[in-house]
Each structure stands twice: as C-alpha cells, then as structure tokens.
Amino acid sequence: MLNVHNLSVSFGGESLFEEISFRLNGGNRVGLVGKNGAGKSTLLKMLNKDMPLDTGVIAVEKDIKIGFLRQDIDFVQGRSVLDEAYQAFEEIKALELKLDEINHQLAERTDYETDSYSQLIVDLNDVSHHYEILGGYNYQGETEKILQGLGFRREDFEKKTETFSGGWRMRIELAKLLLQSNDVLLLDEPTNHLDIESIIWFEQFLNNYTGAVVIVSHDKMFLDNVTNRTIEISLGRIYDYNKPYTQYLVLRNEIKQQQVNAQKNQEKEIQQAERLIEKFRAKSTKASMAQSLIKKLDKIERIEVDEDDNSVMSLRFPISVIPGRVVVEIEGLSKAYGSNHVLDDINLLIERDSKTAFVGQNGQGKSTLAKIIVGDLEHKGHLKLGHNVQIGYFAQNQAEYLDGDKTILDTMIDAANEKNRSKVRDILGSFLFRGDEVEKYVKVLSGGERNRLALAKMLLQPFNVLVMDEPTNHLDIKSKNVLKQACLNFEGTLILVSHDRDFLQGLTNKVYEFKDQKIKEYLGDVEYYLEQRKVENFRAIEKKQVVAVEKEKPKESNSFQDQKKIKSLKNQLSSIESKIGSLEKEIKEIDHNLLVDYDKTIAKTNFFDTYQAKKDKLEKLMQDWEVLTINIESIA
C-alpha cells in the first residue's frame, strides 16, 4: 500500500532521522511515537507529500487515497458546518461549477445551429455522467447522515464553524475524512481537544476501519486501545514492532536486556582473546597464533546496545503564599454567548489544597468556567476569590500566545522580573532548552516544544492556585508523566480541564461533570467518574433501587388506602422498568450494528429519526420512573 525506503530528513544541519524504512499495509493501525521534536509530524507531512524529501523514496500504490487529519485545524471563516463538510467533495464541487457554467451558457445563447453550441451539449452530457458516477446526486444526503452519526443535530448544520469548540471542529474534519473514503488515514494528535466520550467513539470507529492508519498521539490509553503496531522515532532511528504501545515498551526493554547480556558475553570473549594475544606475542613460537587471534578479533562484529533518549524536563510548581481555607466561592453563576446559554445557576466551592477535574463534552462550559475563575470573562452571579489567592493559568491555546518572531530566550526574559531574570537560563535548561537551542525562534518549535516553553514561562509568576486547561496537548508521554508528577507534588490548589484519562487517573480527588448548563459532583478521580457514568447509563434501574434501599427507614404501618395506592404505583413502576429494559436492549443492539456495519445500518429508511425516537422515549420513561419512585417513597 505504502512503502518508505531509506528516508533521511534534516533541518538546519540537525538530522531528524537517517535512512529509515518501513512498509504500511491495509489493516495496520500504527502508533507513531517519540519525543517532542523527534520528527513525527514531519514524517506525516512527507507521507502526505506536503514536504519535499531530502533523500529516500516514498512509494504509494496506484489509486491509493490518503486523508490527513492535522494537528491544527484551520477552517475558512463564515462557512457553515454543512458547507465545510462538503469540502470533502472537491471534484464533485468543481463539476457542479462546470455544470452551472454550461447551463448558464445554454440559457443565454441562441446560436443553436453552431458547432460550439453542439459541443456544449456534448460537454453537458459528459460532465453530468461523470458527476453521477462520483455520487454527485446523493453526496448531500450522505453528508447529513455522517454528521448526524457524529452527534450533530440538524439545527447545527447551518451554524458557522467558528461558533463551535475545538472538539466539535475536529468532528467536522473527521466527517470530511470519512466522506472521502480514504485508503490511508494520517492522524496528527487526533484526540487533542476531544472529550472523553468523543475519544471512546473515535476508538470504536478506528477499530472497525479496514484501511491503514498512522496515528501520532501521546495518549497512552488511546494508543493501547486502537493500535496494533508501534513505530518509535528516537535519536534518528526507528523501532518498529507489531505491538500496541504498552506491549511494545515491554518487548523493547526485553530486547535491550538481551543486547546488554550479549554485549557482556562478547566483551568477556574479547578480553580473553586480548590476554592470549599479549601472552603469545612474547613467545616467538606462538607469534603466528597471536596474529591469527588478532585477525579474528578484527572480524568480530561488535554488539551495540540501542541508545535511549532519556532526557526529560524537570518541573516543580512552587507555592507562593498560603491562602485562606476557601479558595473559590461561586453562587448563582450564569454565562451566555448571545443566545447560547453555556452555564446556568452554578454553585461551586473549592477549598485550599483540593485537586479538582472539570470533565464533560466539548462546548459544555469547562473552559468558560476556568476563564471566569481567572478573571478573563464577564459573567452573571457571584464569584469570590479567597484571602491571599494568587492564580497561575495555563490556557488551552497558551502556546498560540507566544510571539513566533521572538527567540526562546527573549520570550522568557520579557516575561521575567528583576528577582528571577537571572534564573531564566536555569529554568529553560530544566525544560530541555539548553545551549544554543535557546536562540531558536518560537515559530520553528513543534507543538510540544511550544507547550514546554509556555510551562516554563508560567514559573516566572507567583501562584498558589493552578488552573490548567488541556495542559497535556502536544506533550510527549515522558513530559506528560513529569507534568503529572509535578501536579501530584504541588502543595497548592489544582483545577484541571482535561480529556486525558491516563493523565487524570489518580491525580484529582473530585470531578465535576459539565452537562446541560449544569455541573455534577463526583467525589473521586476520573476512573471513579467513568465507572459511575457507565452505571448511570446502562444500569440506571439497579442504581436507583440501591439508593432507595440505602435510604429506606422504618415507618409506621400504612393505611389500607396507602397500601392500595403503593401497590398500584409499584405495578406501574414494574411496567415502566420492563419497557426501559427492552428499549435499552434495542438501543444497545443498534449501537452494536453501527460499530459492525455502519453504512448498512444507516441505510435503513428513516434510521436516524427512528434511532432518536427510541432515545427520546427512553429518556421520557426514565423521567416517569423517577416520578413514580419519589411518589412511592413519599407514601411508604
């Protein structure tokens, strides 16, 4: 399908990789990993022919279509969701323009007998035929189906793309890739800005995709769930194994240990031979034997142990001063962007030294509340910061605020004050910006390197409350681990907006889910939250029943009328529970069919309307169930 042979790339005299070779076949789901700046995004751009090659060959089989999901999505302003999705059909759209032009000429011209007019008729037939073959008469319906399958509602279709959050714009780009029917998908950090539920959906899609996929990602859990092969770029070489990421690490460590043991055994043999050579040299009768041993040593191919790039940034968040017990107090807070109400009547209390995670679907207000807390957005309602509170803020697009025309060193010096200016080079060194690297311009840095610089810049300001919005975007796995450890060791208050399950695991003691303009508290880490959400989605009845039992208290005997009423309500409850069970089973079956054969499933008449109707009915039954349960509890 795609073959890379002896590919070498260098920038500014520095080699990214030398003479790397690998083949990509259908069904390969490759995790392309490595440190920030190793050349992962560069390799994807070369596979997509966006960059010229220094040396080497990238051979692609005839008629193979490649789709590229870039790190940074840049939509044209003013386009609707539907118009942007239609960009997947470049050839069809070009033919539409040609058809419009031909029809316009036919409508205006009156020279019916001329050869040029006859040629227009011929052109119209040819273009129309080509248009039909490419699916021009049904691409609009197909686009709407895909968008609905990705979670967009019909009322969203005409909304401008710039009104959506990063995660939803990523879904639009994904829709375009799906509509293009690509044979190879090149995905650069596809989970950046995606919420947890979106990531799970994306995992399911990729696991059912029959083509080849190359994924650059630093989400270890995502890689483990999706990939069946790992290629690591390290110190200009590649390591290629048919294993998901975690299994690859284990296998590579085993191979390296074998190399170390083999090298030790070889060194012993060489030392023994060298001793014999020295011994025999002294004797004229053994000189020929010594020469033979020397020749033998020269022919030995020395075993080398693969080098590891073990350099990691050093990060510690110092606390400035001890704040009061209550850090943030919010009462009746609301926020709207025009007619779009994001947050409504929010109440929240964050105490000193707590570690809190904000999770939920994109566009539900997580980043909005973070910006309100740090004072970047106006709002309705009451917000009070506690005594001595000093906030450090890492924005989701923090790296974008860096001036590309400044060097790394100048960026830091400009942000420093008289007290810490002398420490700038030391701070940069701890973030792996050493020696001449500090003279690099920001605009040539990779996404991960820009994020590292943004983190380093944060340390120049005092804080005791740390608010971080998607801090792991673009960071390599080692850097994420360092950041996580720094957050764990941070003695102040931590508020994290993140979709990275692996990063959040064990890091926070409280999770707030943002949904339908409200927030819901979960007293645990992200694993506890996901466990509870699963129960809420698929075992709602059992959960509610458990809660009811726990709250059950002995009461005086009910009257005959009350008992009769309770019996009637319980009968109704039992009927609803039965209906809920059946509907959940049907929806689960549909979800399974979507995963197994998406196209066949959605081809059914009025599929999406029927599917949504079942979900709406389930929601109504759940509401009825809650009302009946409350009524029974009030009488019992």
VOGU-3710 file (C-alpha; in Angstrom, 3 decimals, decimal comma):
1> mlnvhnlsvs> 0,000/0,000/0,000  2,727/2,488/1,025  6,487/1,899/1,191  9,141/4,115/2,802  12,761/3,349/1,832  15,967/4,934/3,185  14,268/8,215/4,127  16,523/10,873/5,664  15,494/14,347/6,850  17,442/17,184/8,432
11> fggeslfeei> 16,661/20,766/9,468  19,281/23,442/9,947  22,057/20,891/9,847  20,391/18,729/12,516  19,270/15,256/11,428  15,748/14,193/12,447  16,091/10,633/11,132  18,507/8,780/8,884  17,758/6,062/6,307  14,544/4,832/7,905
21> sfrlnggnrv> 12,470/2,211/6,083  9,069/0,629/6,718  6,001/-0,613/4,833  2,376/0,208/5,547  -0,277/-2,403/4,718  -4,079/-2,438/4,923  -5,308/-3,123/8,462  -2,155/-1,643/10,041  -3,026/0,779/12,836  0,330/2,302/13,634
31> glvgkngagk> 1,092/4,382/16,707  3,878/6,798/15,697  5,550/7,860/18,956  8,619/9,734/20,105  9,732/12,812/21,956  8,590/16,320/21,051  10,699/17,464/18,114  11,649/13,894/17,059  10,034/14,386/13,633  6,654/12,641/13,951
41> stllkmlnkd> 4,535/15,420/12,405  7,249/15,965/9,786  7,054/12,296/8,751  3,249/12,509/8,395  3,586/15,612/6,208  6,062/13,753/3,994  3,782/10,731/3,717  1,063/13,171/2,599  3,542/14,826/0,166  3,212/18,176/1,935
51> mpldtgviav> 7,007/18,394/2,297  9,841/17,537/-0,064  12,211/14,647/0,746  15,923/15,123/1,422  16,891/11,601/0,400  14,994/8,353/0,071  11,748/7,220/-1,551  8,091/7,104/-0,511  6,251/4,817/-2,947  2,448/4,726/-2,943
61> ekdikigflr> 0,394/2,158/-4,854  -1,736/3,442/-7,724  -5,155/4,936/-6,866  -4,466/4,912/-3,107  -6,245/7,838/-1,424  -4,653/9,423/1,650  -6,557/11,502/4,246  -4,622/13,749/6,638  -6,037/14,979/9,973  -3,697/17,754/11,007
71> qdidfvqgrs> -2,768/18,966/14,487  -4,207/22,403/13,920  -7,451/22,696/12,023  -7,882/25,959/10,157  -11,363/26,434/8,680  -12,333/29,294/6,396  -14,331/31,868/8,362  -18,015/32,195/7,534  -18,642/28,623/6,330  -21,445/26,593/7,861
81> vldeayqafe> -20,925/23,078/9,229  -22,574/21,671/6,112  -20,526/23,801/3,699  -17,300/22,798/5,449  -18,230/19,097/5,292  -18,932/19,494/1,556  -15,258/20,407/1,104  -14,643/16,654/1,153  -16,085/16,539/-2,357  -13,648/18,799/-4,205
91> eikalelkld> -14,083/17,073/-7,562  -17,878/16,983/-7,271  -17,982/20,677/-6,304  -15,732/21,527/-9,292  -18,083/19,617/-11,596  -21,062/21,489/-10,097  -19,427/24,794/-11,042  -18,763/23,474/-14,550  -22,384/22,318/-14,885  -23,625/25,722/-13,718
101> einhqlaert> -21,383/27,444/-16,251  -22,552/25,189/-19,116  -26,238/25,581/-18,184  -25,795/29,351/-17,916  -24,337/29,474/-21,444  -27,071/27,246/-22,848  -29,707/29,513/-21,321  -28,232/32,700/-22,764  -27,024/31,596/-26,223  -29,313/31,381/-29,241
111> dyetdsysql> -26,875/30,089/-31,870  -28,463/26,636/-31,809  -27,050/25,515/-35,163  -23,392/26,259/-34,468  -20,710/23,660/-33,733  -19,794/25,394/-30,472  -23,390/25,107/-29,215  -23,443/21,404/-30,140  -20,169/20,967/-28,261  -21,808/22,490/-25,172
121> ivdlndvshh> -24,499/19,796/-25,360  -21,804/17,114/-25,580  -19,901/18,677/-22,648  -23,104/18,781/-20,582  -23,718/15,067/-21,132  -20,080/14,165/-20,350  -19,896/16,271/-17,186  -23,322/15,087/-15,997  -22,280/11,456/-16,496  -19,030/11,999/-14,588
131> yeilggynyq> -20,958/13,853/-11,849  -23,353/10,912/-11,464  -20,519/8,343/-11,298  -18,836/10,297/-8,464  -22,087/10,306/-6,475  -22,963/13,918/-7,134  -26,717/13,355/-6,788  -26,526/11,766/-3,312  -23,465/13,304/-1,607  -25,577/15,845/0,262
141> getekilqgl> -27,720/13,153/1,883  -24,602/11,107/2,726  -23,010/14,156/4,356  -26,043/14,750/6,565  -26,056/11,088/7,619  -22,384/11,181/8,639  -22,765/14,464/10,539  -25,758/13,106/12,419  -23,848/9,928/13,162  -21,082/12,086/14,680
151> gfrredfekk> -23,516/13,789/17,024  -24,530/16,915/15,096  -28,201/17,886/15,094  -29,969/19,201/12,002  -30,223/22,635/13,608  -26,401/22,671/13,842  -25,879/22,240/10,095  -26,232/25,922/9,203  -24,266/27,245/12,171  -20,860/28,762/11,405
161> tetfsggwrm> -17,868/26,540/12,191  -16,193/29,282/14,260  -19,054/29,084/16,798  -18,043/25,529/17,743  -15,356/24,437/20,197  -12,143/22,709/19,092  -13,526/19,219/19,696  -16,583/19,776/17,505  -14,433/21,297/14,740  -12,326/18,140/14,954
171> rielaklllq> -15,525/16,121/14,373  -16,275/18,185/11,245  -12,793/17,387/9,939  -13,346/13,717/10,781  -16,628/13,787/8,870  -14,734/15,096/5,831  -12,209/12,257/6,095  -14,990/9,651/6,388  -16,816/11,060/3,383  -13,654/10,907/1,262
181> sndvllldep> -13,424/7,090/1,520  -9,667/7,196/2,095  -7,460/4,104/1,993  -4,899/5,575/4,401  -5,557/7,884/7,369  -2,752/10,040/8,756  -3,858/11,393/12,129  -1,770/14,002/13,953  -2,813/14,288/17,610  -6,466/13,405/16,840
191> tnhldiesii> -7,535/13,330/20,498  -6,401/16,892/21,260  -9,464/18,867/22,387  -11,726/15,793/22,149  -13,804/14,978/25,235  -13,685/11,515/26,780  -16,930/10,366/25,143  -15,709/11,555/21,733  -12,444/9,654/22,197  -14,331/6,456/23,022
201> wfeqflnnyt> -16,456/6,914/19,858  -13,299/7,523/17,811  -11,652/4,381/19,230  -14,653/2,333/18,109  -14,532/3,832/14,609  -10,801/3,144/14,137  -11,118/-0,426/15,401  -13,617/-1,073/12,602  -11,698/0,788/9,894  -10,286/-1,566/7,230
211> gavvivshdk> -7,682/0,758/5,743  -4,265/1,696/7,110  -3,881/4,264/9,885  -0,832/6,121/11,187  -1,513/7,955/14,448  0,711/10,470/16,191  -0,519/10,576/19,770  0,754/10,960/23,308  -2,385/9,422/24,822  -1,084/6,059/26,042
221> mfldnvtnrt> -4,538/4,633/26,746  -5,811/5,684/23,313  -2,800/4,047/21,622  -3,292/0,826/23,595  -6,988/0,678/22,682  -6,552/1,394/18,970  -3,140/0,419/17,571  -1,746/-2,980/16,613  1,726/-1,719/15,689  4,162/0,839/17,141
231> ieislgriyd> 6,890/2,829/15,376  9,055/4,947/17,666  11,384/7,662/16,363  14,357/8,005/18,710  17,760/9,590/18,091  17,316/9,450/14,317  16,360/5,756/14,217  13,028/3,941/14,182  11,939/0,938/16,229  9,123/-0,994/14,586
241> ynkpytqylv> 7,158/-3,765/16,342  3,713/-5,321/15,729  2,506/-4,488/19,231  0,362/-1,758/20,853  2,326/0,861/22,758  2,494/-0,654/26,265  3,291/-4,141/24,931  5,914/-2,571/22,659  7,649/-0,933/25,634  7,829/-4,276/27,436
251> lrneikqqqv> 9,158/-6,047/24,321  11,731/-3,339/23,604  13,018/-3,487/27,184  13,363/-7,278/26,869  15,281/-6,912/23,581  17,543/-4,265/25,074  18,272/-6,512/28,064  19,175/-9,315/25,663  21,511/-6,890/23,841  23,138/-5,899/27,150
261> naqknqekei> 23,673/-9,569/28,133  25,030/-10,470/24,677  27,379/-7,450/24,789  28,701/-8,507/28,222  29,384/-12,052/26,977  31,113/-10,689/23,870  33,274/-8,338/25,988  34,411/-11,305/28,103  35,402/-13,232/24,944  37,284/-10,212/23,572
271> qqaerliekf> 39,140/-9,641/26,835  40,112/-13,341/26,940  41,386/-13,157/23,364  43,346/-9,965/24,116  45,037/-11,613/27,111  46,056/-14,591/24,938  47,421/-12,242/22,273  49,599/-10,440/24,827  50,785/-13,780/26,195  51,608/-15,293/22,786
281> rakstkasma> 53,347/-12,180/21,473  56,152/-12,643/23,942  56,967/-16,072/22,526  58,388/-16,404/19,031  56,934/-19,892/18,665  53,429/-18,517/19,285  53,632/-15,336/17,158  51,623/-16,815/14,301  48,899/-17,829/16,752  48,801/-14,282/18,099
291> qslikkldki> 48,408/-12,880/14,542  45,564/-15,340/13,914  43,760/-14,158/17,059  44,239/-10,516/16,043  42,648/-11,174/12,630  39,798/-12,991/14,346  39,206/-10,001/16,660  39,163/-7,617/13,699  36,408/-9,647/12,035  34,169/-9,689/15,111
301> erievdeddn> 31,049/-7,554/14,628  30,720/-5,678/17,906  27,265/-5,915/19,541  25,747/-2,500/20,142  23,030/-1,693/22,645  20,267/0,595/21,325  20,566/4,065/22,769  17,631/5,580/24,598  16,771/9,256/24,621  16,176/9,547/28,347
311> svmslrfpis> 16,250/13,319/28,582  13,145/14,631/30,375  12,163/18,057/31,587  12,383/18,892/35,266  9,276/20,526/36,681  8,243/21,711/40,118  5,441/24,137/40,898  6,455/26,200/43,944  3,664/27,633/46,104  3,857/31,403/46,695
321> vipgrvvvei> 1,914/32,052/49,954  -0,644/30,068/51,966  -4,185/31,194/51,020  -7,367/31,036/53,122  -9,368/27,813/53,559  -11,852/28,740/50,813  -10,108/29,433/47,517  -13,049/29,949/45,145  -16,706/30,507/46,093  -19,330/30,622/43,341
331> eglskaygsn> -23,082/31,239/43,803  -25,755/31,504/41,117  -23,233/31,975/38,296  -24,508/32,081/34,714  -22,818/32,692/31,369  -24,190/33,051/27,862  -22,655/33,873/24,491  -25,529/35,749/22,876  -28,453/33,301/22,768  -26,209/30,338/23,596
341> hvlddinlli> -26,530/29,678/27,354  -23,471/27,726/28,500  -23,739/27,860/32,298  -26,873/28,414/34,379  -27,112/28,984/38,152  -23,802/27,292/39,031  -22,849/26,866/42,693  -19,312/25,744/43,492  -16,953/25,784/46,467  -13,271/24,975/46,013
351> erdsktafvg> -11,178/24,587/49,150  -7,456/25,019/49,722  -5,188/22,112/48,633  -8,008/20,337/46,740  -7,354/18,811/43,322  -10,344/19,144/41,010  -11,038/17,982/37,449  -13,544/19,574/35,037  -14,797/16,986/32,512  -17,631/16,624/30,007
361> qngqgkstla> -18,436/17,012/26,336  -16,998/19,862/24,316  -18,942/23,094/24,394  -20,454/22,429/27,849  -18,633/25,293/29,596  -15,496/23,737/31,163  -13,021/26,215/29,659  -15,562/29,012/30,109  -15,721/28,460/33,881  -11,914/28,197/34,062
371> kiivgdlehk> -11,638/31,574/32,276  -14,253/33,081/34,624  -12,305/31,870/37,682  -9,080/33,508/36,435  -10,957/36,726/35,584  -10,806/36,556/31,778  -14,590/36,543/31,199  -17,519/38,576/32,459  -20,475/36,696/33,964  -23,671/36,922/35,948
381> ghlklghnvq> -23,826/35,816/39,556  -21,415/35,840/42,467  -17,734/34,770/42,376  -15,363/35,393/45,261  -11,683/34,506/45,500  -10,333/33,676/48,942  -7,741/35,518/51,025  -4,215/35,625/49,515  -5,283/33,687/46,400  -2,789/34,004/43,528
391> igyfaqnqae> -3,789/32,168/40,332  -1,476/30,654/37,752  -3,288/29,963/34,476  -2,310/27,684/31,604  -4,783/28,299/28,770  -5,823/25,649/26,258  -4,188/27,630/23,461  -1,418/29,013/25,672  1,261/28,254/23,113  -0,565/30,342/20,495
401> yldgdktild> 0,003/33,492/22,572  3,764/33,112/22,198  5,358/35,513/19,713  6,779/33,438/16,835  9,271/36,156/15,901  10,955/36,053/19,327  13,617/33,594/20,410  13,043/31,191/23,312  15,413/33,227/25,492  13,834/36,592/24,631
411> tmidaanekn> 10,354/35,186/25,374  11,455/34,252/28,891  13,458/37,435/29,583  10,498/39,605/28,553  8,220/37,703/30,983  10,712/37,776/33,889  11,115/40,384/36,627  14,210/41,725/38,383  14,139/38,935/41,009  14,004/35,929/38,669
421> rskvrdilgs> 15,636/37,215/35,471  18,945/35,639/36,472  17,232/32,230/36,747  15,841/32,226/33,177  18,583/30,028/31,662  18,341/27,547/34,551  14,561/27,280/34,097  14,959/26,805/30,346  17,570/24,096/30,948  15,169/22,180/33,174
431> flfrgdevek> 12,682/22,265/30,281  15,300/20,826/27,868  16,131/24,147/26,187  19,919/24,100/26,534  22,928/25,775/24,944  22,299/27,275/21,500  18,704/25,918/21,480  17,569/28,983/23,472  18,343/31,113/20,389  15,766/29,228/18,283
441> yvkvlsgger> 12,773/31,240/17,116  9,438/30,197/18,611  7,881/29,784/15,155  10,150/26,796/14,332  9,266/24,874/17,511  6,958/21,837/17,477  3,621/21,929/19,307  5,091/20,070/22,290  8,142/22,349/22,463  5,884/25,436/22,453
451> nrlalakmll> 3,850/23,931/25,312  7,059/23,269/27,271  8,063/26,907/26,772  4,625/28,078/27,934  5,001/25,961/31,110  8,466/27,383/31,722  7,104/30,917/31,303  4,433/30,189/33,953  7,100/29,567/36,585  8,184/33,205/36,363
461> qpfnvlvmde> 4,944/34,265/38,109  3,948/33,515/41,757  0,809/31,389/42,368  -0,844/29,104/44,934  -3,827/28,099/42,776  -3,059/26,422/39,464  -5,737/26,405/36,740  -4,727/24,329/33,700  -6,847/23,928/30,553  -5,777/20,896/28,478
471> ptnhldiksk> -2,112/21,142/29,544  -1,109/17,789/28,001  -1,984/18,689/24,411  1,120/18,118/22,236  3,266/16,925/25,163  5,117/13,637/24,672  4,459/10,761/27,066  7,579/11,325/29,185  6,817/15,044/29,528  3,207/14,249/30,496
481> nvlkqaclnf> 4,465/11,932/33,221  6,734/14,703/34,533  3,842/17,192/34,467  1,578/14,715/36,270  4,187/14,163/38,985  4,604/17,941/39,362  0,819/18,292/39,787  0,788/15,478/42,360  3,607/17,186/44,300  2,054/20,650/44,049
491> egtlilvshd> 1,139/21,762/47,570  -1,406/24,308/46,407  -4,879/24,053/44,865  -5,250/22,456/41,436  -8,069/22,855/38,887  -7,658/20,770/35,712  -9,683/20,855/32,496  -8,666/17,729/30,618  -9,872/14,834/28,475  -6,708/12,759/29,035
501> rdflqgltnk> -7,839/9,741/31,061  -4,340/8,456/31,735  -3,155/11,878/32,925  -6,170/12,446/35,206  -6,067/8,928/36,716  -5,260/9,187/40,425  -4,489/12,909/40,126  -7,680/14,520/41,414  -9,927/13,848/44,404  -13,002/15,497/42,927
511> vyefkdqkik> -14,569/15,549/39,453  -17,197/17,975/38,144  -19,102/16,895/35,053  -20,418/19,724/32,869  -23,684/18,887/31,125  -26,787/20,818/30,009  -25,604/24,111/31,566  -25,171/22,447/34,989  -22,381/20,725/36,912  -22,499/17,448/38,847
521> eylgdveyyl> -20,016/16,485/41,560  -18,239/13,097/41,793  -16,097/12,525/44,902  -13,225/10,582/43,357  -10,810/10,541/40,424  -11,641/10,144/36,712  -11,814/6,335/36,938  -14,490/6,620/39,616  -16,338/9,161/37,456  -16,259/6,914/34,374
531> eqrkvenfra> -17,401/3,947/36,434  -20,330/5,944/37,806  -21,277/7,290/34,375  -21,332/3,769/32,983  -23,625/2,678/35,779  -25,815/5,683/35,222  -26,100/4,941/31,504  -26,543/1,189/31,454  -27,646/0,169/34,935  -29,765/3,132/35,957
541> iekkqvvave> -32,567/0,995/37,386  -30,327/-1,081/39,602  -28,505/2,003/40,806  -31,716/3,819/41,680  -33,011/0,770/43,508  -29,832/0,554/45,560  -30,108/4,175/46,526  -33,717/3,646/47,528  -32,784/0,693/49,720  -29,997/2,639/51,389
551> kekpkesnsf> -32,350/5,453/52,262  -35,085/3,120/53,441  -36,185/3,833/57,036  -38,696/2,020/59,232  -42,056/3,741/59,264  -45,406/3,251/60,866  -47,824/0,895/59,149  -49,578/2,459/56,210  -53,309/2,705/55,940  -55,225/0,341/53,672
561> qdqkkikslk> -55,704/3,144/51,135  -51,969/3,958/51,157  -51,098/0,296/50,711  -53,530/0,052/47,800  -52,058/3,184/46,205  -48,470/1,905/46,683  -49,402/-1,402/45,057  -50,865/0,420/42,038  -47,793/2,648/41,732  -45,461/-0,371/42,007
571> nqlssieski> -47,358/-2,118/39,221  -46,895/0,962/37,028  -43,229/1,066/38,049  -42,732/-2,566/37,125  -44,279/-1,959/33,695  -42,025/1,041/33,049  -38,953/-0,907/34,197  -39,816/-3,632/31,718  -40,170/-1,098/28,893  -36,879/0,577/29,879
581> gslekeikei> -35,111/-2,778/29,854  -36,453/-3,596/26,386  -35,563/-0,164/24,965  -32,056/-0,263/26,412  -31,581/-3,676/24,812  -32,804/-2,349/21,411  -30,557/0,736/21,577  -27,580/-1,377/22,615  -28,223/-3,674/19,639  -28,401/-0,689/17,261
591> dhnllvdydk> -25,150/0,701/18,696  -23,523/-2,684/18,097  -24,786/-2,781/14,493  -23,385/0,721/13,919  -19,984/-0,484/15,011  -20,092/-3,674/12,951  -21,518/-2,249/9,707  -22,198/1,478/9,867  -23,176/2,005/6,216  -25,657/-0,883/6,113
601> tiaktnffdt> -27,247/0,165/9,396  -27,818/3,813/8,483  -29,141/2,835/5,043  -32,444/1,755/6,588  -35,400/4,064/5,908  -35,667/6,911/8,435  -32,887/5,299/10,519  -31,788/8,400/12,411  -35,359/9,526/13,129  -36,237/6,069/14,494
611> yqakkdklek> -32,997/5,870/16,480  -33,529/9,288/18,047  -37,191/8,483/18,794  -36,112/5,420/20,800  -33,620/7,536/22,778  -36,276/10,207/23,443  -38,745/7,533/24,569  -36,128/6,044/26,900  -35,452/9,458/28,386  -39,199/10,025/28,961
621> lmqdwevlti> -39,580/6,593/30,602  -36,647/7,332/32,906  -38,286/10,589/33,954  -41,566/8,760/34,602  -39,648/6,142/36,595  -38,124/8,825/38,803  -41,507/10,479/39,451  -43,115/7,142/40,403  -40,187/6,253/42,678  -40,452/9,586/44,501
631> niesia> -44,236/9,155/44,890  -43,808/5,644/46,346  -41,130/6,857/48,770  -43,306/9,769/49,932  -46,229/7,423/50,797  -44,194/4,482/52,164
//
